[in-house]
Amino acid sequence: MAKLNRTSIAGVKRAGENDSSESVDDLDLRYEELAAFPTLYHRYLTPVYRFLYFSVGDHHIAEDLTSQVFLAALEGLPDYHHRDTFAAWLFSIARHKVVDHFRRRQQNISFDEAVSKLIVDGDLLGEVIDREEKGRLAGIILALRPDEQELLGLRFAAELSFKEIASVLRRRPSAVKMKLYRLLRRVEKAMNV
């Protein structure tokens, strides 16, 4: 399967652009880019959807935003410069779509409400935790700062690696790991009180 690389991306033109000097090599590069996209789509569809659902708390909105993220990624391939991993770039797009969604709607549905809905639905927390523990955990998560909630969403809902989260948040992987472990210790300590 074709892989995305800096050389091939430079050769990809935006849809609708027409260059009479376009070579066969440029056309081949465009085909390779497009050929790689379905593999990337299937790899990241579920993690992107989970992150968006965790962020907005509504199944239908998360589905719409997921399609917008992948459409934006496909359209933005010519501008992807490989500074970060593809996952980091994709989740940056997803984060922007969440912000745009709330800005456009001018709703103040809080991240807390989205987390509450997740916990009530039980999609990501599993059947192992009983209702009482879910309620306690929900209260603890709702008390966290939005950046801490986002970190939990990227790690556990989207299942990103520390390196991918670091790229999305523009931090060092070691700093992300330390922040998450400290956060998890605080949550665990609060659960055991």
Backbone hydrogen bonds, N-H to C=O, Kabsch-Sander energy under -0.5 kcal/mol:
donor,donor_aa,acceptor,acceptor_aa,energy
9,I,5,N,-2.3
10,A,6,R,-1.8
11,G,7,T,-0.9
12,V,9,I,-1.3
17,E,14,R,-2.1
22,E,19,D,-1.9
27,L,23,S,-1.7
28,D,24,V,-2.4
29,L,25,D,-2.4
30,R,26,D,-2.1
31,Y,27,L,-2.1
32,E,28,D,-2.3
33,E,29,L,-2.2
34,L,30,R,-2.3
35,A,31,Y,-2.5
36,A,32,E,-1.7
37,F,33,E,-1.1
40,L,36,A,-1.7
41,Y,37,F,-2.9
42,H,38,P,-2.4
43,R,39,T,-1.9
44,Y,40,L,-2.2
45,L,41,Y,-1.7
48,V,44,Y,-2.4
49,Y,45,L,-2.6
50,R,46,T,-2.9
51,F,47,P,-2.3
52,L,48,V,-2.5
53,Y,49,Y,-3.0
54,F,50,R,-2.8
55,S,51,F,-1.8
56,V,52,L,-2.8
57,G,53,Y,-2.6
62,A,58,D,-2.7
63,E,59,H,-2.1
64,D,60,H,-2.3
65,L,61,I,-2.9
66,T,62,A,-2.3
67,S,63,E,-2.1
68,Q,64,D,-2.0
69,V,65,L,-2.5
70,F,66,T,-2.2
71,L,67,S,-2.1
72,A,68,Q,-2.6
73,A,69,V,-2.3
74,L,70,F,-2.4
75,E,71,L,-2.6
76,G,72,A,-2.0
77,L,73,A,-0.7
77,L,74,L,-0.8
79,D,76,G,-1.8
80,Y,76,G,-0.7
80,Y,77,L,-1.2
81,H,79,D,-0.6
89,W,85,T,-2.2
90,L,86,F,-2.9
91,F,87,A,-2.9
92,S,88,A,-1.7
93,I,89,W,-1.8
94,A,90,L,-2.1
95,R,91,F,-2.5
96,H,92,S,-2.1
97,K,93,I,-2.2
98,V,94,A,-2.0
99,V,95,R,-2.2
100,D,96,H,-2.9
101,H,97,K,-2.5
102,F,98,V,-2.3
103,R,99,V,-2.5
104,R,100,D,-3.3
105,R,101,H,-2.4
106,Q,102,F,-1.3
107,Q,102,F,-0.8
110,S,108,N,-0.6
114,A,110,S,-1.6
115,V,111,F,-2.5
116,S,112,D,-2.5
117,K,113,E,-2.4
118,L,114,A,-2.1
119,I,115,V,-2.5
120,V,116,S,-2.5
121,D,117,K,-2.9
122,G,118,L,-2.5
123,D,118,L,-0.7
126,G,122,G,-1.1
134,K,130,D,-2.3
135,G,131,R,-2.5
136,R,132,E,-2.2
137,L,133,E,-2.9
138,A,134,K,-2.8
139,G,135,G,-2.1
140,I,136,R,-2.0
141,I,137,L,-2.8
142,L,138,A,-2.7
143,A,139,G,-1.1
144,L,141,I,-1.3
148,E,145,R,-0.6
149,Q,145,R,-2.2
150,E,146,P,-2.4
151,L,147,D,-1.8
152,L,148,E,-2.1
153,G,149,Q,-2.3
154,L,150,E,-2.7
155,R,151,L,-2.1
156,F,152,L,-3.1
157,A,152,L,-0.7
157,A,153,G,-1.0
158,A,153,G,-2.5
160,L,154,L,-2.5
165,I,161,S,-2.6
166,A,162,F,-2.6
167,S,163,K,-1.9
168,V,164,E,-2.2
169,L,165,I,-2.9
170,R,166,A,-0.9
171,R,166,A,-2.5
176,V,172,R,-2.1
177,K,173,P,-2.7
178,M,174,S,-2.3
179,K,175,A,-2.5
180,L,176,V,-2.7
181,Y,177,K,-2.7
182,R,178,M,-2.5
183,L,179,K,-2.2
184,L,180,L,-3.1
185,R,181,Y,-2.2
186,R,182,R,-2.1
187,V,183,L,-2.5
188,E,184,L,-2.9
189,K,185,R,-2.8
190,A,186,R,-2.3
191,M,187,V,-2.1
192,N,188,E,-1.7
193,V,190,A,-0.7
